[in-house]
């Protein structure tokens, strides 16, 4: 099963402006990578091209590729996931739910509400702060975050693998990049998903107008390719329980892809799932949805299964977690509701 791509190092929240330039009136057409090389100290063309490939370079608030040619009065900004200053990681005594641990790595079952790494508005109380307290000398990933091979969103629960040695970090990161790790998520989505199973494909990049969101783009030059395989597990008429297997690992991939096909995740505020998108206008139904939202005050998404080859023993390891209680409670509410009401609905 191919289920991921390179480690998910893109931010789950805001981006930080590191550089801003206004192109002079007399500027001739010039590739943006060459333009920036002349302005940013110690910048190489390769680094600038990588930043453009990652969607970090914007012209007039729209991400551009390295071959874009700047013109007079263009406003060029470089937006990155970390603040433009060194962010210190303070160890914090935060309990961790460790599923497995050995000399090379550990598996953590992350609770919903825990941010994985410090970022905009969340500089303490993160998983990385907890790791710094419980473990010494964890290796740094490419984003200078100790131990992290990949990440999941703040309000997504489930499994994360943490590298404890440089060798493990390198080995695990290569597996994610080569799409040989296994990752399955369980999601509750709005609507009656028409097909029993399917595949969603579409490049993902920052939303042009709302940088807090990601979006699907048809233009192959924008964003990064993303593939999600889904399978219906149970139907409740107005919502559907699905399994999602990732072939790539883009920021908010499942959330963005499911919205793209008309099925936002239940109670996903960022992508509109916190509204009543399917169902009746009855007051009792509205109260039912409100009760569900209160029971599950987050997007209904859980990283249930994680598999990879152990970097030391070469053994294929697979781990599985129970769906957390808040999601179980809401699934049971919907199961009972659909059994006692006429809720059959087309997607």
DRENMAR-148560 format. One record per residue (C-alpha): x, y, z; chain; residue in three letters. Coordinates in nm, 3 decimals, always signed. Layout:
BEGIN
@u=X v=Y w=Z unit=A code=ALA
...
! end
This chain:
BEGIN
@u=+0.000 v=+0.000 w=+0.000 unit=A code=UNK
@u=+0.151 v=+0.334 w=-0.102 unit=A code=UNK
@u=+0.035 v=+0.594 w=+0.141 unit=A code=UNK
@u=+0.250 v=+0.900 w=+0.171 unit=A code=UNK
@u=+0.505 v=+1.128 w=+0.021 unit=A code=UNK
@u=+0.767 v=+1.363 w=+0.161 unit=A code=UNK
@u=+0.730 v=+1.467 w=+0.525 unit=A code=UNK
@u=+0.455 v=+1.717 w=+0.577 unit=A code=UNK
@u=+0.649 v=+2.024 w=+0.676 unit=A code=UNK
@u=+0.406 v=+2.288 w=+0.555 unit=A code=UNK
@u=+0.230 v=+2.492 w=+0.824 unit=A code=UNK
@u=-0.115 v=+2.417 w=+0.952 unit=A code=UNK
@u=-0.173 v=+2.781 w=+1.040 unit=A code=UNK
@u=-0.057 v=+3.119 w=+0.907 unit=A code=UNK
@u=+0.249 v=+3.200 w=+0.701 unit=A code=UNK
@u=+0.514 v=+3.453 w=+0.804 unit=A code=UNK
@u=+0.646 v=+3.723 w=+0.576 unit=A code=UNK
@u=+1.026 v=+3.706 w=+0.560 unit=A code=UNK
@u=+1.092 v=+3.939 w=+0.265 unit=A code=UNK
@u=+0.896 v=+4.200 w=+0.070 unit=A code=UNK
@u=+1.014 v=+4.387 w=-0.241 unit=A code=UNK
@u=+0.838 v=+4.624 w=-0.478 unit=A code=UNK
@u=+0.974 v=+4.599 w=-0.830 unit=A code=UNK
@u=+1.107 v=+4.940 w=-0.947 unit=A code=UNK
@u=+0.927 v=+5.126 w=-1.227 unit=A code=UNK
@u=+1.219 v=+5.092 w=-1.463 unit=A code=UNK
@u=+1.272 v=+4.717 w=-1.415 unit=A code=UNK
@u=+1.298 v=+4.512 w=-1.734 unit=A code=UNK
@u=+1.131 v=+4.170 w=-1.747 unit=A code=UNK
@u=+1.347 v=+3.933 w=-1.540 unit=A code=UNK
@u=+1.300 v=+3.583 w=-1.400 unit=A code=UNK
@u=+1.205 v=+3.607 w=-1.035 unit=A code=UNK
@u=+1.483 v=+3.371 w=-0.921 unit=A code=UNK
@u=+1.744 v=+3.602 w=-1.076 unit=A code=UNK
@u=+1.565 v=+3.909 w=-0.939 unit=A code=UNK
@u=+1.570 v=+3.774 w=-0.582 unit=A code=UNK
@u=+1.931 v=+3.654 w=-0.601 unit=A code=UNK
@u=+2.035 v=+4.016 w=-0.646 unit=A code=UNK
@u=+1.843 v=+4.129 w=-0.338 unit=A code=UNK
@u=+1.869 v=+3.857 w=-0.073 unit=A code=UNK
@u=+2.203 v=+3.813 w=+0.097 unit=A code=UNK
@u=+2.351 v=+3.461 w=+0.079 unit=A code=UNK
@u=+2.062 v=+3.336 w=-0.135 unit=A code=UNK
@u=+2.145 v=+3.081 w=-0.403 unit=A code=UNK
@u=+1.942 v=+3.022 w=-0.715 unit=A code=UNK
@u=+1.877 v=+2.665 w=-0.605 unit=A code=UNK
@u=+1.732 v=+2.777 w=-0.270 unit=A code=UNK
@u=+1.511 v=+3.034 w=-0.440 unit=A code=UNK
@u=+1.388 v=+2.778 w=-0.693 unit=A code=UNK
@u=+1.309 v=+2.535 w=-0.411 unit=A code=UNK
@u=+1.115 v=+2.807 w=-0.230 unit=A code=UNK
@u=+0.914 v=+2.871 w=-0.545 unit=A code=UNK
@u=+0.848 v=+2.498 w=-0.590 unit=A code=UNK
@u=+0.719 v=+2.488 w=-0.230 unit=A code=UNK
@u=+0.477 v=+2.773 w=-0.303 unit=A code=UNK
@u=+0.663 v=+3.016 w=-0.073 unit=A code=UNK
@u=+0.717 v=+3.298 w=-0.325 unit=A code=UNK
@u=+0.423 v=+3.526 w=-0.400 unit=A code=UNK
@u=+0.373 v=+3.806 w=-0.651 unit=A code=UNK
@u=+0.080 v=+4.032 w=-0.573 unit=A code=UNK
@u=-0.041 v=+3.770 w=-0.321 unit=A code=UNK
@u=-0.041 v=+3.484 w=-0.576 unit=A code=UNK
@u=+0.218 v=+3.202 w=-0.557 unit=A code=UNK
@u=+0.448 v=+3.186 w=-0.860 unit=A code=UNK
@u=+0.708 v=+2.952 w=-1.005 unit=A code=UNK
@u=+1.076 v=+3.038 w=-1.043 unit=A code=UNK
@u=+1.037 v=+3.116 w=-1.416 unit=A code=UNK
@u=+0.787 v=+3.396 w=-1.350 unit=A code=UNK
@u=+0.914 v=+3.724 w=-1.494 unit=A code=UNK
@u=+0.876 v=+4.022 w=-1.265 unit=A code=UNK
@u=+0.749 v=+4.349 w=-1.409 unit=A code=UNK
@u=+0.742 v=+4.705 w=-1.277 unit=A code=UNK
@u=+0.546 v=+4.762 w=-0.955 unit=A code=UNK
@u=+0.500 v=+4.390 w=-0.881 unit=A code=UNK
@u=+0.501 v=+4.324 w=-0.505 unit=A code=UNK
@u=+0.716 v=+4.018 w=-0.431 unit=A code=UNK
@u=+0.692 v=+3.845 w=-0.092 unit=A code=UNK
@u=+0.848 v=+3.532 w=+0.053 unit=A code=UNK
@u=+0.618 v=+3.362 w=+0.303 unit=A code=UNK
@u=+0.746 v=+3.078 w=+0.523 unit=A code=UNK
@u=+0.594 v=+2.857 w=+0.792 unit=A code=UNK
@u=+0.821 v=+2.978 w=+1.072 unit=A code=UNK
@u=+0.868 v=+3.326 w=+1.219 unit=A code=UNK
@u=+1.155 v=+3.534 w=+1.077 unit=A code=UNK
@u=+1.337 v=+3.498 w=+1.406 unit=A code=UNK
@u=+1.485 v=+3.195 w=+1.582 unit=A code=UNK
@u=+1.208 v=+3.024 w=+1.777 unit=A code=UNK
@u=+1.334 v=+2.865 w=+2.098 unit=A code=UNK
@u=+1.183 v=+2.533 w=+2.198 unit=A code=UNK
@u=+1.133 v=+2.514 w=+2.574 unit=A code=UNK
@u=+1.095 v=+2.165 w=+2.725 unit=A code=UNK
@u=+0.752 v=+2.119 w=+2.884 unit=A code=UNK
@u=+0.633 v=+1.832 w=+3.103 unit=A code=UNK
@u=+0.336 v=+1.732 w=+2.888 unit=A code=UNK
@u=+0.220 v=+1.368 w=+2.903 unit=A code=UNK
@u=+0.258 v=+1.163 w=+2.585 unit=A code=UNK
@u=+0.056 v=+0.857 w=+2.479 unit=A code=UNK
@u=+0.345 v=+0.637 w=+2.361 unit=A code=UNK
@u=+0.221 v=+0.335 w=+2.166 unit=A code=UNK
@u=+0.565 v=+0.187 w=+2.097 unit=A code=UNK
@u=+0.927 v=+0.279 w=+2.166 unit=A code=UNK
@u=+1.273 v=+0.137 w=+2.099 unit=A code=UNK
@u=+1.623 v=+0.279 w=+2.057 unit=A code=UNK
@u=+1.553 v=+0.415 w=+1.708 unit=A code=UNK
@u=+1.201 v=+0.554 w=+1.720 unit=A code=UNK
@u=+0.873 v=+0.590 w=+1.902 unit=A code=UNK
@u=+0.506 v=+0.594 w=+1.803 unit=A code=UNK
@u=+0.278 v=+0.852 w=+1.960 unit=A code=UNK
@u=-0.101 v=+0.855 w=+1.956 unit=A code=UNK
@u=-0.161 v=+1.231 w=+1.943 unit=A code=UNK
@u=-0.470 v=+1.363 w=+2.113 unit=A code=UNK
@u=-0.691 v=+1.617 w=+1.932 unit=A code=UNK
@u=-0.614 v=+1.976 w=+2.017 unit=A code=UNK
@u=-0.236 v=+1.928 w=+2.047 unit=A code=UNK
@u=-0.031 v=+2.129 w=+1.799 unit=A code=UNK
@u=+0.261 v=+1.927 w=+1.662 unit=A code=UNK
@u=+0.522 v=+2.201 w=+1.642 unit=A code=UNK
@u=+0.552 v=+2.568 w=+1.747 unit=A code=UNK
@u=+0.411 v=+2.813 w=+1.497 unit=A code=UNK
@u=+0.191 v=+3.118 w=+1.464 unit=A code=UNK
@u=-0.006 v=+3.159 w=+1.787 unit=A code=UNK
@u=+0.120 v=+2.829 w=+1.930 unit=A code=UNK
@u=+0.468 v=+2.867 w=+2.073 unit=A code=UNK
@u=+0.416 v=+2.647 w=+2.379 unit=A code=UNK
@u=+0.222 v=+2.335 w=+2.467 unit=A code=UNK
@u=+0.311 v=+2.156 w=+2.145 unit=A code=UNK
@u=+0.421 v=+1.799 w=+2.084 unit=A code=UNK
@u=+0.772 v=+1.925 w=+2.012 unit=A code=UNK
@u=+0.783 v=+2.098 w=+2.353 unit=A code=UNK
@u=+0.681 v=+1.769 w=+2.513 unit=A code=UNK
@u=+0.943 v=+1.574 w=+2.314 unit=A code=UNK
@u=+1.213 v=+1.818 w=+2.424 unit=A code=UNK
@u=+1.125 v=+1.743 w=+2.787 unit=A code=UNK
@u=+1.100 v=+1.363 w=+2.764 unit=A code=UNK
@u=+1.386 v=+1.295 w=+2.520 unit=A code=UNK
@u=+1.737 v=+1.435 w=+2.480 unit=A code=UNK
@u=+1.927 v=+1.494 w=+2.158 unit=A code=UNK
@u=+1.651 v=+1.409 w=+1.912 unit=A code=UNK
@u=+1.768 v=+1.456 w=+1.552 unit=A code=UNK
@u=+1.650 v=+1.762 w=+1.360 unit=A code=UNK
@u=+1.448 v=+1.730 w=+1.042 unit=A code=UNK
@u=+1.494 v=+1.960 w=+0.741 unit=A code=UNK
@u=+1.282 v=+2.226 w=+0.913 unit=A code=UNK
@u=+1.489 v=+2.213 w=+1.233 unit=A code=UNK
@u=+1.214 v=+2.038 w=+1.429 unit=A code=UNK
@u=+1.340 v=+1.766 w=+1.663 unit=A code=UNK
@u=+1.227 v=+1.412 w=+1.591 unit=A code=UNK
@u=+0.948 v=+1.494 w=+1.347 unit=A code=UNK
@u=+0.926 v=+1.275 w=+1.039 unit=A code=UNK
@u=+0.577 v=+1.394 w=+0.947 unit=A code=UNK
@u=+0.290 v=+1.571 w=+1.120 unit=A code=UNK
@u=-0.087 v=+1.584 w=+1.151 unit=A code=UNK
@u=-0.308 v=+1.886 w=+1.210 unit=A code=UNK
@u=-0.384 v=+2.025 w=+1.554 unit=A code=UNK
@u=-0.741 v=+1.893 w=+1.566 unit=A code=UNK
@u=-0.666 v=+1.562 w=+1.394 unit=A code=UNK
@u=-0.598 v=+1.274 w=+1.631 unit=A code=UNK
@u=-0.384 v=+0.967 w=+1.573 unit=A code=UNK
@u=-0.046 v=+0.815 w=+1.503 unit=A code=UNK
@u=+0.287 v=+0.989 w=+1.451 unit=A code=UNK
@u=+0.630 v=+0.829 w=+1.423 unit=A code=UNK
@u=+0.918 v=+1.012 w=+1.591 unit=A code=UNK
@u=+1.283 v=+0.947 w=+1.501 unit=A code=UNK
@u=+1.527 v=+0.917 w=+1.792 unit=A code=UNK
@u=+1.849 v=+0.894 w=+1.586 unit=A code=UNK
@u=+1.989 v=+1.063 w=+1.276 unit=A code=UNK
@u=+1.992 v=+0.729 w=+1.093 unit=A code=UNK
@u=+1.627 v=+0.665 w=+1.177 unit=A code=UNK
@u=+1.530 v=+1.016 w=+1.065 unit=A code=UNK
@u=+1.699 v=+0.969 w=+0.729 unit=A code=UNK
@u=+1.562 v=+0.618 w=+0.676 unit=A code=UNK
@u=+1.203 v=+0.707 w=+0.768 unit=A code=UNK
@u=+1.204 v=+1.031 w=+0.569 unit=A code=UNK
@u=+1.313 v=+0.840 w=+0.259 unit=A code=UNK
@u=+1.022 v=+0.599 w=+0.303 unit=A code=UNK
@u=+0.773 v=+0.883 w=+0.321 unit=A code=UNK
@u=+0.931 v=+1.042 w=+0.015 unit=A code=UNK
@u=+0.925 v=+0.714 w=-0.177 unit=A code=UNK
@u=+0.556 v=+0.657 w=-0.085 unit=A code=UNK
@u=+0.625 v=+0.324 w=+0.083 unit=A code=UNK
@u=+0.488 v=+0.409 w=+0.426 unit=A code=UNK
@u=+0.128 v=+0.314 w=+0.501 unit=A code=UNK
@u=-0.122 v=+0.567 w=+0.632 unit=A code=UNK
@u=-0.496 v=+0.530 w=+0.675 unit=A code=UNK
@u=-0.731 v=+0.792 w=+0.816 unit=A code=UNK
@u=-1.093 v=+0.760 w=+0.925 unit=A code=UNK
@u=-1.317 v=+1.058 w=+0.847 unit=A code=UNK
@u=-1.683 v=+1.150 w=+0.887 unit=A code=UNK
@u=-1.789 v=+1.369 w=+0.594 unit=A code=UNK
@u=-2.100 v=+1.560 w=+0.497 unit=A code=UNK
@u=-2.329 v=+1.404 w=+0.236 unit=A code=UNK
@u=-2.396 v=+1.058 w=+0.101 unit=A code=UNK
@u=-2.080 v=+0.974 w=-0.093 unit=A code=UNK
@u=-2.202 v=+0.834 w=-0.423 unit=A code=UNK
@u=-1.932 v=+0.578 w=-0.504 unit=A code=UNK
@u=-1.837 v=+0.300 w=-0.261 unit=A code=UNK
@u=-1.473 v=+0.378 w=-0.331 unit=A code=UNK
@u=-1.270 v=+0.609 w=-0.548 unit=A code=UNK
@u=-0.960 v=+0.820 w=-0.598 unit=A code=UNK
@u=-0.928 v=+1.197 w=-0.576 unit=A code=UNK
@u=-0.648 v=+1.363 w=-0.770 unit=A code=UNK
@u=-0.567 v=+1.732 w=-0.784 unit=A code=UNK
@u=-0.275 v=+1.963 w=-0.718 unit=A code=UNK
@u=-0.287 v=+2.132 w=-0.377 unit=A code=UNK
@u=-0.152 v=+2.478 w=-0.298 unit=A code=UNK
@u=-0.233 v=+2.777 w=-0.080 unit=A code=UNK
@u=-0.573 v=+2.930 w=-0.150 unit=A code=UNK
@u=-0.527 v=+3.245 w=-0.357 unit=A code=UNK
@u=-0.750 v=+3.461 w=-0.134 unit=A code=UNK
@u=-0.735 v=+3.283 w=+0.204 unit=A code=UNK
@u=-0.384 v=+3.175 w=+0.301 unit=A code=UNK
@u=-0.521 v=+2.984 w=+0.600 unit=A code=UNK
@u=-0.674 v=+2.739 w=+0.352 unit=A code=UNK
@u=-0.534 v=+2.507 w=+0.091 unit=A code=UNK
@u=-0.716 v=+2.451 w=-0.239 unit=A code=UNK
@u=-0.719 v=+2.220 w=-0.542 unit=A code=UNK
@u=-0.590 v=+2.367 w=-0.869 unit=A code=UNK
@u=-0.641 v=+2.228 w=-1.217 unit=A code=UNK
@u=-0.333 v=+2.407 w=-1.351 unit=A code=UNK
@u=-0.049 v=+2.150 w=-1.325 unit=A code=UNK
@u=+0.198 v=+2.437 w=-1.276 unit=A code=UNK
@u=+0.036 v=+2.539 w=-0.947 unit=A code=UNK
@u=+0.089 v=+2.345 w=-0.625 unit=A code=UNK
@u=+0.195 v=+1.986 w=-0.570 unit=A code=UNK
@u=+0.030 v=+1.667 w=-0.699 unit=A code=UNK
@u=-0.193 v=+1.499 w=-0.441 unit=A code=UNK
@u=-0.374 v=+1.163 w=-0.450 unit=A code=UNK
@u=-0.625 v=+1.033 w=-0.195 unit=A code=UNK
@u=-0.794 v=+0.692 w=-0.213 unit=A code=UNK
@u=-1.122 v=+0.665 w=-0.023 unit=A code=UNK
@u=-1.360 v=+0.384 w=+0.066 unit=A code=UNK
@u=-1.705 v=+0.409 w=+0.224 unit=A code=UNK
@u=-1.728 v=+0.230 w=+0.558 unit=A code=UNK
@u=-2.082 v=+0.322 w=+0.665 unit=A code=UNK
@u=-2.359 v=+0.545 w=+0.535 unit=A code=UNK
@u=-2.586 v=+0.757 w=+0.753 unit=A code=UNK
@u=-2.770 v=+0.944 w=+0.477 unit=A code=UNK
@u=-2.670 v=+1.299 w=+0.556 unit=A code=UNK
@u=-2.311 v=+1.202 w=+0.647 unit=A code=UNK
@u=-2.077 v=+0.918 w=+0.550 unit=A code=UNK
@u=-1.799 v=+0.740 w=+0.737 unit=A code=UNK
@u=-1.500 v=+0.685 w=+0.506 unit=A code=UNK
@u=-1.149 v=+0.542 w=+0.512 unit=A code=UNK
@u=-0.887 v=+0.756 w=+0.336 unit=A code=UNK
@u=-0.548 v=+0.624 w=+0.229 unit=A code=UNK
@u=-0.289 v=+0.881 w=+0.128 unit=A code=UNK
@u=-0.067 v=+0.829 w=-0.172 unit=A code=UNK
@u=+0.084 v=+1.172 w=-0.108 unit=A code=UNK
@u=+0.108 v=+1.379 w=+0.210 unit=A code=UNK
@u=+0.010 v=+1.739 w=+0.144 unit=A code=UNK
@u=-0.105 v=+1.991 w=+0.400 unit=A code=UNK
@u=-0.475 v=+1.938 w=+0.483 unit=A code=UNK
@u=-0.492 v=+1.686 w=+0.196 unit=A code=UNK
@u=-0.794 v=+1.485 w=+0.307 unit=A code=UNK
@u=-0.978 v=+1.796 w=+0.423 unit=A code=UNK
@u=-0.916 v=+1.974 w=+0.091 unit=A code=UNK
@u=-0.981 v=+1.675 w=-0.135 unit=A code=UNK
@u=-1.306 v=+1.578 w=+0.035 unit=A code=UNK
@u=-1.431 v=+1.935 w=+0.013 unit=A code=UNK
@u=-1.327 v=+1.941 w=-0.353 unit=A code=UNK
@u=-1.565 v=+1.652 w=-0.432 unit=A code=UNK
@u=-1.845 v=+1.811 w=-0.231 unit=A code=UNK
@u=-1.802 v=+1.629 w=+0.101 unit=A code=UNK
@u=-1.632 v=+1.853 w=+0.362 unit=A code=UNK
@u=-1.534 v=+1.688 w=+0.688 unit=A code=UNK
@u=-1.796 v=+1.704 w=+0.961 unit=A code=UNK
@u=-1.734 v=+2.008 w=+1.186 unit=A code=UNK
@u=-1.426 v=+2.121 w=+0.991 unit=A code=UNK
@u=-1.454 v=+2.494 w=+1.053 unit=A code=UNK
@u=-1.173 v=+2.596 w=+0.820 unit=A code=UNK
@u=-1.334 v=+2.426 w=+0.521 unit=A code=UNK
@u=-1.701 v=+2.492 w=+0.596 unit=A code=UNK
@u=-1.790 v=+2.165 w=+0.764 unit=A code=UNK
@u=-1.906 v=+2.344 w=+1.080 unit=A code=UNK
@u=-2.226 v=+2.446 w=+0.899 unit=A code=UNK
@u=-2.533 v=+2.227 w=+0.841 unit=A code=UNK
@u=-2.462 v=+2.123 w=+0.483 unit=A code=UNK
@u=-2.709 v=+1.835 w=+0.453 unit=A code=UNK
@u=-3.034 v=+1.746 w=+0.619 unit=A code=UNK
@u=-3.367 v=+1.899 w=+0.709 unit=A code=UNK
@u=-3.480 v=+2.238 w=+0.837 unit=A code=UNK
@u=-3.650 v=+2.091 w=+1.143 unit=A code=UNK
@u=-3.556 v=+2.250 w=+1.475 unit=A code=UNK
@u=-3.497 v=+1.909 w=+1.633 unit=A code=UNK
@u=-3.250 v=+1.823 w=+1.355 unit=A code=UNK
@u=-3.063 v=+2.148 w=+1.411 unit=A code=UNK
@u=-3.045 v=+2.065 w=+1.781 unit=A code=UNK
@u=-2.915 v=+1.718 w=+1.696 unit=A code=UNK
@u=-2.635 v=+1.867 w=+1.483 unit=A code=UNK
@u=-2.552 v=+2.118 w=+1.755 unit=A code=UNK
@u=-2.521 v=+1.834 w=+2.004 unit=A code=UNK
@u=-2.290 v=+1.650 w=+1.765 unit=A code=UNK
@u=-2.072 v=+1.957 w=+1.722 unit=A code=UNK
@u=-2.047 v=+1.995 w=+2.099 unit=A code=UNK
@u=-1.954 v=+1.629 w=+2.140 unit=A code=UNK
@u=-1.690 v=+1.660 w=+1.866 unit=A code=UNK
@u=-1.557 v=+2.019 w=+1.870 unit=A code=UNK
@u=-1.313 v=+1.955 w=+1.583 unit=A code=UNK
@u=-1.294 v=+1.806 w=+1.235 unit=A code=UNK
@u=-1.390 v=+1.438 w=+1.235 unit=A code=UNK
@u=-1.053 v=+1.298 w=+1.128 unit=A code=UNK
@u=-0.832 v=+1.033 w=+1.289 unit=A code=UNK
@u=-0.495 v=+0.895 w=+1.172 unit=A code=UNK
@u=-0.579 v=+0.533 w=+1.248 unit=A code=UNK
@u=-0.309 v=+0.319 w=+1.085 unit=A code=UNK
@u=+0.062 v=+0.374 w=+1.027 unit=A code=UNK
@u=+0.306 v=+0.130 w=+0.872 unit=A code=UNK
@u=+0.675 v=+0.149 w=+0.776 unit=A code=UNK
@u=+0.993 v=-0.054 w=+0.753 unit=A code=UNK
@u=+1.191 v=-0.032 w=+1.077 unit=A code=UNK
@u=+1.514 v=+0.160 w=+1.005 unit=A code=UNK
@u=+1.729 v=-0.079 w=+1.209 unit=A code=UNK
@u=+1.572 v=-0.424 w=+1.183 unit=A code=UNK
@u=+1.423 v=-0.384 w=+0.832 unit=A code=UNK
@u=+1.105 v=-0.540 w=+0.971 unit=A code=UNK
@u=+0.771 v=-0.417 w=+0.833 unit=A code=UNK
@u=+0.584 v=-0.265 w=+1.127 unit=A code=UNK
@u=+0.215 v=-0.171 w=+1.135 unit=A code=UNK
@u=+0.033 v=+0.008 w=+1.413 unit=A code=UNK
@u=-0.337 v=+0.064 w=+1.457 unit=A code=UNK
@u=-0.531 v=+0.281 w=+1.702 unit=A code=UNK
@u=-0.890 v=+0.294 w=+1.816 unit=A code=UNK
@u=-1.105 v=+0.578 w=+1.692 unit=A code=UNK
@u=-1.107 v=+0.831 w=+1.981 unit=A code=UNK
@u=-1.411 v=+0.854 w=+2.204 unit=A code=UNK
@u=-1.535 v=+1.190 w=+2.075 unit=A code=UNK
@u=-1.555 v=+1.056 w=+1.720 unit=A code=UNK
@u=-1.705 v=+0.727 w=+1.836 unit=A code=UNK
@u=-1.977 v=+0.913 w=+2.024 unit=A code=UNK
@u=-2.077 v=+1.117 w=+1.720 unit=A code=UNK
@u=-2.067 v=+0.816 w=+1.488 unit=A code=UNK
@u=-2.301 v=+0.636 w=+1.727 unit=A code=UNK
@u=-2.530 v=+0.940 w=+1.737 unit=A code=UNK
@u=-2.553 v=+0.935 w=+1.358 unit=A code=UNK
@u=-2.604 v=+0.560 w=+1.350 unit=A code=UNK
@u=-2.898 v=+0.591 w=+1.588 unit=A code=UNK
@u=-3.039 v=+0.891 w=+1.402 unit=A code=UNK
@u=-3.023 v=+0.724 w=+1.061 unit=A code=UNK
@u=-3.187 v=+0.409 w=+1.198 unit=A code=UNK
@u=-3.480 v=+0.604 w=+1.333 unit=A code=UNK
@u=-3.531 v=+0.864 w=+1.057 unit=A code=UNK
@u=-3.577 v=+0.871 w=+0.683 unit=A code=UNK
@u=-3.244 v=+1.018 w=+0.578 unit=A code=UNK
@u=-3.166 v=+0.857 w=+0.241 unit=A code=UNK
@u=-3.012 v=+1.127 w=+0.024 unit=A code=UNK
@u=-2.822 v=+1.154 w=-0.300 unit=A code=UNK
@u=-2.462 v=+1.278 w=-0.281 unit=A code=UNK
! end
